[in-house]
Amino acid sequence: MAERLDLYFRAHTVPAEPQKKHWTHPQGTEPEHALIFRCTTTDDEKQDLLFGAYICAQRIDGKYVAKEIGLFCRDGHPEEMRVLKRFVAGSALELGTVQEFRRKVFLKYLKAGSLIVAYAAPFEISRVAVKWNKSLKHRRAFSFYFRVFQDKKTGKIRPSGYEPGLSIESLDASKAIYRLIKYKFHTQDAKQEEEEQVSNAHILDLKTLTAVLTGENCTFGSACEMFSVSASKAHKSHSRVTKPAIEHLLSTVTGELELLNRLTEKFHPHRASLALNRVELPPERCYSPATLAKAYFSAMGIKPPQKRNS
């Protein structure tokens, strides 16, 4: 009697329908401009903003190149501003208050749909916000606003309805979802938040992208070591604005620009491979290694188990 053998076949799936919209980048290309910023905070438990640094960069030949570097100081501290003025004297560094940074830099880039970059972005964004509250729409989210005004009728301080805010929904210690929102109110003084139909917020947390590519929850220092980035790797707290503190912060923010380019370079082969199968996954929409794996499954037309017919 002939021995029976098992036969195995390999099949390649062909998508029956176009890829789902949630994999599609609103613009289809990486933003041309990027804002990278970093804050130094007080060394107490509040960790309020002390001063900060930022880089305005433009994408040239596949890499972000610094076009402007600046510093900003918290409002109402003239002595700290004098220290910063002495530091930038004779240099090309820009200098202003945190209020000027919010209005002239941060909100400008946010409204333009440019890439907003930081390491541990939710914390950094919260340091420059002027008002925050628990989100009314998402259980694990907080809403941050960057411009307020005083209501003449009630005297209350309200977020501006003409400038966007950000809803940040925390997924875990290394990733979050960002949504553009606007504050709305009516005569009954009920708080309302209105999400934009198509979110144009491109917030790239370098900590998240590092975790996607390495599978590890890294500190900024360990991420720099992994990707051979020359930056101040030691975390330092400062109680005053001093020359060493300013130099350390500038070294850190330039290191973040270098890390941004290294990470996007490593991520590019994945994005290019997925694009061949009409799946667009920009780095700021990739939240974990699982997100990347799901994108590949989507490119191959493989349905997730929960959507398969039993």
One Martini backbone bead per residue (centre of mass of N, CA, C, O) as a GRO file, in nm:
protein
  310
    1MET     BB    1   0.095   0.037   0.024
    2ALA     BB    2   0.083   0.356  -0.020
    3GLU     BB    3   0.218   0.638   0.098
    4ARG     BB    4   0.100   0.907   0.269
    5LEU     BB    5   0.106   1.257   0.186
    6ASP     BB    6   0.146   1.579   0.255
    7LEU     BB    7   0.013   1.882   0.125
    8TYR     BB    8   0.161   2.204   0.030
    9PHE     BB    9   0.047   2.544  -0.014
   10ARG     BB   10   0.110   2.850  -0.184
   11ALA     BB   11  -0.044   3.174  -0.130
   12HIS     BB   12  -0.150   3.475  -0.296
   13THR     BB   13  -0.296   3.759  -0.221
   14VAL     BB   14  -0.576   3.960  -0.347
   15PRO     BB   15  -0.709   4.250  -0.337
   16ALA     BB   16  -1.056   4.339  -0.368
   17GLU     BB   17  -0.988   4.613  -0.226
   18PRO     BB   18  -0.912   4.894  -0.129
   19GLN     BB   19  -0.753   5.053   0.090
   20LYS     BB   20  -0.789   5.182   0.375
   21LYS     BB   21  -0.807   5.507   0.496
   22HIS     BB   22  -0.635   5.479   0.771
   23TRP     BB   23  -0.357   5.452   0.586
   24THR     BB   24  -0.392   5.744   0.486
   25HIS     BB   25  -0.236   6.016   0.402
   26PRO     BB   26  -0.347   6.329   0.352
   27GLN     BB   27  -0.081   6.400   0.154
   28GLY     BB   28   0.136   6.143   0.092
   29THR     BB   29   0.359   6.316   0.231
   30GLU     BB   30   0.611   6.459   0.369
   31PRO     BB   31   0.675   6.713   0.541
   32GLU     BB   32   0.872   6.989   0.470
   33HIS     BB   33   0.825   7.086   0.765
   34ALA     BB   34   0.990   7.138   1.093
   35LEU     BB   35   0.944   7.110   1.455
   36ILE     BB   36   1.190   7.131   1.710
   37PHE     BB   37   1.152   7.069   2.068
   38ARG     BB   38   1.266   7.190   2.402
   39CYS     BB   39   1.245   7.157   2.761
   40THR     BB   40   1.315   7.329   3.057
   41THR     BB   41   1.274   7.250   3.397
   42THR     BB   42   1.197   7.244   3.696
   43ASP     BB   43   1.314   7.068   4.005
   44ASP     BB   44   1.031   7.017   4.080
   45GLU     BB   45   0.718   6.867   4.085
   46LYS     BB   46   0.596   7.054   3.853
   47GLN     BB   47   0.769   7.117   3.600
   48ASP     BB   48   0.813   7.390   3.493
   49LEU     BB   49   0.887   7.622   3.285
   50LEU     BB   50   1.196   7.781   3.202
   51PHE     BB   51   1.311   7.686   2.913
   52GLY     BB   52   1.381   7.691   2.548
   53ALA     BB   53   1.414   7.502   2.235
   54TYR     BB   54   1.451   7.543   1.868
   55ILE     BB   55   1.377   7.397   1.533
   56CYS     BB   56   1.374   7.498   1.199
   57ALA     BB   57   1.291   7.278   0.932
   58GLN     BB   58   1.397   7.136   0.612
   59ARG     BB   59   1.339   6.933   0.340
   60ILE     BB   60   1.647   6.790   0.204
   61ASP     BB   61   1.723   6.519   0.046
   62GLY     BB   62   1.564   6.350   0.292
   63LYS     BB   63   1.639   6.588   0.499
   64TYR     BB   64   1.659   6.769   0.790
   65VAL     BB   65   1.722   7.123   0.792
   66ALA     BB   66   1.843   7.386   0.949
   67LYS     BB   67   1.705   7.736   0.957
   68GLU     BB   68   1.629   7.766   1.273
   69ILE     BB   69   1.742   7.893   1.595
   70GLY     BB   70   1.598   7.890   1.932
   71LEU     BB   71   1.482   8.081   2.217
   72PHE     BB   72   1.287   8.051   2.529
   73CYS     BB   73   1.101   8.226   2.783
   74ARG     BB   74   0.951   8.283   3.050
   75ASP     BB   75   0.728   8.476   3.187
   76GLY     BB   76   0.827   8.724   3.420
   77HIS     BB   77   1.173   8.700   3.375
   78PRO     BB   78   1.416   8.927   3.329
   79GLU     BB   79   1.679   8.782   3.418
   80GLU     BB   80   1.662   8.542   3.224
   81MET     BB   81   1.660   8.716   2.967
   82ARG     BB   82   1.942   8.840   3.008
   83VAL     BB   83   2.100   8.577   2.985
   84LEU     BB   84   2.004   8.509   2.696
   85LYS     BB   85   2.104   8.767   2.558
   86ARG     BB   86   2.404   8.720   2.617
   87PHE     BB   87   2.421   8.449   2.461
   88VAL     BB   88   2.308   8.560   2.166
   89ALA     BB   89   2.517   8.755   2.126
   90GLY     BB   90   2.640   8.750   1.795
   91SER     BB   91   2.424   8.557   1.689
   92ALA     BB   92   2.168   8.352   1.511
   93LEU     BB   93   1.986   8.348   1.743
   94GLU     BB   94   1.677   8.326   1.864
   95LEU     BB   95   1.448   8.541   2.070
   96GLY     BB   96   1.194   8.473   2.329
   97THR     BB   97   0.899   8.411   2.441
   98VAL     BB   98   0.663   8.176   2.494
   99GLN     BB   99   0.439   8.337   2.360
  100GLU     BB  100   0.589   8.379   2.091
  101PHE     BB  101   0.629   8.081   2.030
  102ARG     BB  102   0.336   7.999   2.009
  103ARG     BB  103   0.240   8.212   1.785
  104LYS     BB  104   0.501   8.216   1.572
  105VAL     BB  105   0.556   7.891   1.574
  106PHE     BB  106   0.375   7.660   1.676
  107LEU     BB  107   0.100   7.746   1.542
  108LYS     BB  108   0.208   7.775   1.259
  109TYR     BB  109   0.289   7.472   1.222
  110LEU     BB  110   0.023   7.340   1.303
  111LYS     BB  111  -0.163   7.480   1.082
  112ALA     BB  112   0.029   7.380   0.833
  113GLY     BB  113   0.106   7.064   0.879
  114SER     BB  114   0.352   7.022   1.023
  115LEU     BB  115   0.619   6.886   1.186
  116ILE     BB  116   0.605   6.775   1.523
  117VAL     BB  117   0.895   6.751   1.741
  118ALA     BB  118   0.963   6.507   2.006
  119TYR     BB  119   1.063   6.390   2.319
  120ALA     BB  120   0.805   6.321   2.475
  121ALA     BB  121   0.560   6.503   2.362
  122PRO     BB  122   0.337   6.543   2.579
  123PHE     BB  123   0.517   6.692   2.781
  124GLU     BB  124   0.622   6.925   2.600
  125ILE     BB  125   0.343   7.039   2.524
  126SER     BB  126   0.245   7.097   2.820
  127ARG     BB  127   0.463   7.331   2.874
  128VAL     BB  128   0.326   7.538   2.638
  129ALA     BB  129   0.064   7.545   2.756
  130VAL     BB  130  -0.215   7.748   2.893
  131LYS     BB  131  -0.434   7.508   2.871
  132TRP     BB  132  -0.621   7.247   3.052
  133ASN     BB  133  -0.814   6.937   3.005
  134LYS     BB  134  -1.034   6.707   3.016
  135SER     BB  135  -1.166   6.518   2.799
  136LEU     BB  136  -1.499   6.491   2.652
  137LYS     BB  137  -1.441   6.227   2.438
  138HIS     BB  138  -1.183   6.099   2.593
  139ARG     BB  139  -1.084   5.911   2.856
  140ARG     BB  140  -0.740   5.926   2.794
  141ALA     BB  141  -0.766   6.245   2.760
  142PHE     BB  142  -0.616   6.565   2.677
  143SER     BB  143  -0.654   6.919   2.662
  144PHE     BB  144  -0.476   7.163   2.460
  145TYR     BB  145  -0.392   7.513   2.487
  146PHE     BB  146  -0.236   7.829   2.319
  147ARG     BB  147  -0.494   8.029   2.348
  148VAL     BB  148  -0.635   8.312   2.517
  149PHE     BB  149  -0.933   8.472   2.665
  150GLN     BB  150  -1.146   8.730   2.783
  151ASP     BB  151  -1.459   8.736   2.882
  152LYS     BB  152  -1.661   9.014   2.898
  153LYS     BB  153  -1.920   8.894   3.036
  154THR     BB  154  -1.772   8.685   3.264
  155GLY     BB  155  -1.436   8.690   3.294
  156LYS     BB  156  -1.341   8.445   3.159
  157ILE     BB  157  -1.106   8.205   3.070
  158ARG     BB  158  -1.053   8.123   2.728
  159PRO     BB  159  -1.025   7.954   2.464
  160SER     BB  160  -0.961   7.985   2.147
  161GLY     BB  161  -1.170   7.950   1.852
  162TYR     BB  162  -0.919   8.019   1.628
  163GLU     BB  163  -0.734   7.811   1.769
  164PRO     BB  164  -0.569   7.533   1.800
  165GLY     BB  165  -0.576   7.224   1.953
  166LEU     BB  166  -0.489   6.936   2.168
  167SER     BB  167  -0.546   6.593   2.164
  168ILE     BB  168  -0.423   6.355   2.416
  169GLU     BB  169  -0.399   6.003   2.382
  170SER     BB  170  -0.311   5.763   2.592
  171LEU     BB  171  -0.170   5.432   2.563
  172ASP     BB  172   0.121   5.475   2.689
  173ALA     BB  173   0.449   5.555   2.774
  174SER     BB  174   0.521   5.576   2.429
  175LYS     BB  175   0.213   5.649   2.336
  176ALA     BB  176   0.001   5.856   2.113
  177ILE     BB  177  -0.290   6.044   2.028
  178TYR     BB  178  -0.351   6.303   1.783
  179ARG     BB  179  -0.578   6.594   1.794
  180LEU     BB  180  -0.753   6.828   1.647
  181ILE     BB  181  -0.893   7.122   1.811
  182LYS     BB  182  -1.190   7.309   1.918
  183TYR     BB  183  -1.332   7.568   2.092
  184LYS     BB  184  -1.667   7.567   2.223
  185PHE     BB  185  -1.945   7.803   2.280
  186HIS     BB  186  -2.230   7.918   2.470
  187THR     BB  187  -2.472   8.073   2.658
  188GLN     BB  188  -2.459   7.822   2.872
  189ASP     BB  189  -2.149   7.749   2.915
  190ALA     BB  190  -2.073   7.503   2.750
  191LYS     BB  191  -1.854   7.267   2.701
  192GLN     BB  192  -1.664   7.230   2.392
  193GLU     BB  193  -1.555   6.988   2.144
  194GLU     BB  194  -1.397   7.003   1.815
  195GLU     BB  195  -1.325   6.796   1.570
  196GLU     BB  196  -1.158   6.736   1.303
  197GLN     BB  197  -1.231   6.553   1.035
  198VAL     BB  198  -0.928   6.614   0.927
  199SER     BB  199  -0.637   6.553   1.058
  200ASN     BB  200  -0.340   6.783   1.055
  201ALA     BB  201  -0.174   6.629   1.267
  202HIS     BB  202   0.198   6.616   1.302
  203ILE     BB  203   0.308   6.407   1.553
  204LEU     BB  204   0.647   6.331   1.650
  205ASP     BB  205   0.757   6.074   1.852
  206LEU     BB  206   1.071   5.958   1.912
  207LYS     BB  207   1.000   5.740   2.119
  208THR     BB  208   0.804   5.580   1.942
  209LEU     BB  209   0.990   5.524   1.694
  210THR     BB  210   1.202   5.373   1.855
  211ALA     BB  211   1.011   5.142   1.947
  212VAL     BB  212   0.940   5.040   1.663
  213LEU     BB  213   1.252   4.973   1.575
  214THR     BB  214   1.338   4.813   1.870
  215GLY     BB  215   1.121   4.732   2.108
  216GLU     BB  216   1.194   4.980   2.301
  217ASN     BB  217   1.198   5.176   2.602
  218CYS     BB  218   1.358   5.473   2.564
  219THR     BB  219   1.580   5.691   2.620
  220PHE     BB  220   1.744   5.945   2.488
  221GLY     BB  221   2.028   5.833   2.541
  222SER     BB  222   1.985   5.542   2.430
  223ALA     BB  223   1.897   5.631   2.147
  224CYS     BB  224   2.162   5.771   2.071
  225GLU     BB  225   2.340   5.518   2.096
  226MET     BB  226   2.196   5.333   1.887
  227PHE     BB  227   2.218   5.588   1.650
  228SER     BB  228   2.475   5.764   1.668
  229VAL     BB  229   2.426   6.025   1.853
  230SER     BB  230   2.541   6.355   1.908
  231ALA     BB  231   2.471   6.407   2.253
  232SER     BB  232   2.331   6.489   2.546
  233LYS     BB  233   2.266   6.209   2.750
  234ALA     BB  234   2.234   6.347   3.009
  235HIS     BB  235   2.019   6.403   3.267
  236LYS     BB  236   1.924   6.740   3.352
  237SER     BB  237   1.875   6.962   3.615
  238HIS     BB  238   1.734   7.299   3.651
  239SER     BB  239   1.703   7.613   3.843
  240ARG     BB  240   1.861   7.779   3.620
  241VAL     BB  241   1.974   8.025   3.398
  242THR     BB  242   2.254   7.909   3.220
  243LYS     BB  243   2.505   7.844   3.017
  244PRO     BB  244   2.516   7.531   3.054
  245ALA     BB  245   2.208   7.492   3.016
  246ILE     BB  246   2.192   7.603   2.729
  247GLU     BB  247   2.400   7.415   2.596
  248HIS     BB  248   2.254   7.152   2.666
  249LEU     BB  249   1.987   7.213   2.514
  250LEU     BB  250   2.109   7.256   2.230
  251SER     BB  251   2.232   6.972   2.212
  252THR     BB  252   1.961   6.822   2.235
  253VAL     BB  253   1.801   6.947   1.990
  254THR     BB  254   2.013   6.864   1.777
  255GLY     BB  255   1.991   6.562   1.845
  256GLU     BB  256   1.693   6.536   1.755
  257LEU     BB  257   1.742   6.599   1.459
  258GLU     BB  258   1.934   6.361   1.410
  259LEU     BB  259   1.737   6.141   1.507
  260LEU     BB  260   1.518   6.193   1.300
  261ASN     BB  261   1.693   6.114   1.052
  262ARG     BB  262   1.764   5.825   1.143
  263LEU     BB  263   1.475   5.713   1.177
  264THR     BB  264   1.362   5.779   0.891
  265GLU     BB  265   1.574   5.610   0.745
  266LYS     BB  266   1.487   5.335   0.877
  267PHE     BB  267   1.175   5.364   0.788
  268HIS     BB  268   1.168   5.392   0.474
  269PRO     BB  269   1.161   5.093   0.369
  270HIS     BB  270   0.878   5.039   0.479
  271ARG     BB  271   0.726   5.262   0.331
  272ALA     BB  272   0.807   5.178   0.042
  273SER     BB  273   0.691   4.889   0.051
  274LEU     BB  274   0.394   4.973   0.111
  275ALA     BB  275   0.352   5.167  -0.135
  276LEU     BB  276   0.349   4.938  -0.352
  277ASN     BB  277   0.054   4.854  -0.196
  278ARG     BB  278  -0.109   5.121  -0.122
  279VAL     BB  279   0.038   5.184   0.164
  280GLU     BB  280   0.022   5.451   0.396
  281LEU     BB  281   0.297   5.506   0.648
  282PRO     BB  282   0.365   5.730   0.853
  283PRO     BB  283   0.557   5.776   1.132
  284GLU     BB  284   0.325   5.934   1.303
  285ARG     BB  285   0.123   5.659   1.257
  286CYS     BB  286   0.332   5.485   1.418
  287TYR     BB  287   0.293   5.316   1.741
  288SER     BB  288   0.405   5.020   1.665
  289PRO     BB  289   0.496   4.711   1.567
  290ALA     BB  290   0.197   4.632   1.517
  291THR     BB  291   0.132   4.850   1.311
  292LEU     BB  292   0.336   4.750   1.102
  293ALA     BB  293   0.221   4.465   1.070
  294LYS     BB  294  -0.066   4.551   0.979
  295ALA     BB  295   0.029   4.690   0.721
  296TYR     BB  296   0.137   4.435   0.586
  297PHE     BB  297  -0.128   4.279   0.591
  298SER     BB  298  -0.281   4.488   0.422
  299ALA     BB  299  -0.093   4.465   0.169
  300MET     BB  300  -0.168   4.139   0.146
  301GLY     BB  301  -0.484   4.099   0.226
  302ILE     BB  302  -0.496   4.041   0.534
  303LYS     BB  303  -0.712   3.954   0.765
  304PRO     BB  304  -0.813   3.984   1.059
  305PRO     BB  305  -0.949   3.758   1.269
  306GLN     BB  306  -1.210   3.937   1.354
  307LYS     BB  307  -1.285   3.960   1.016
  308ARG     BB  308  -1.335   3.671   0.982
  309ASN     BB  309  -1.496   3.408   0.872
  310SER     BB  310  -1.620   3.121   1.040
   0.00000   0.00000   0.00000
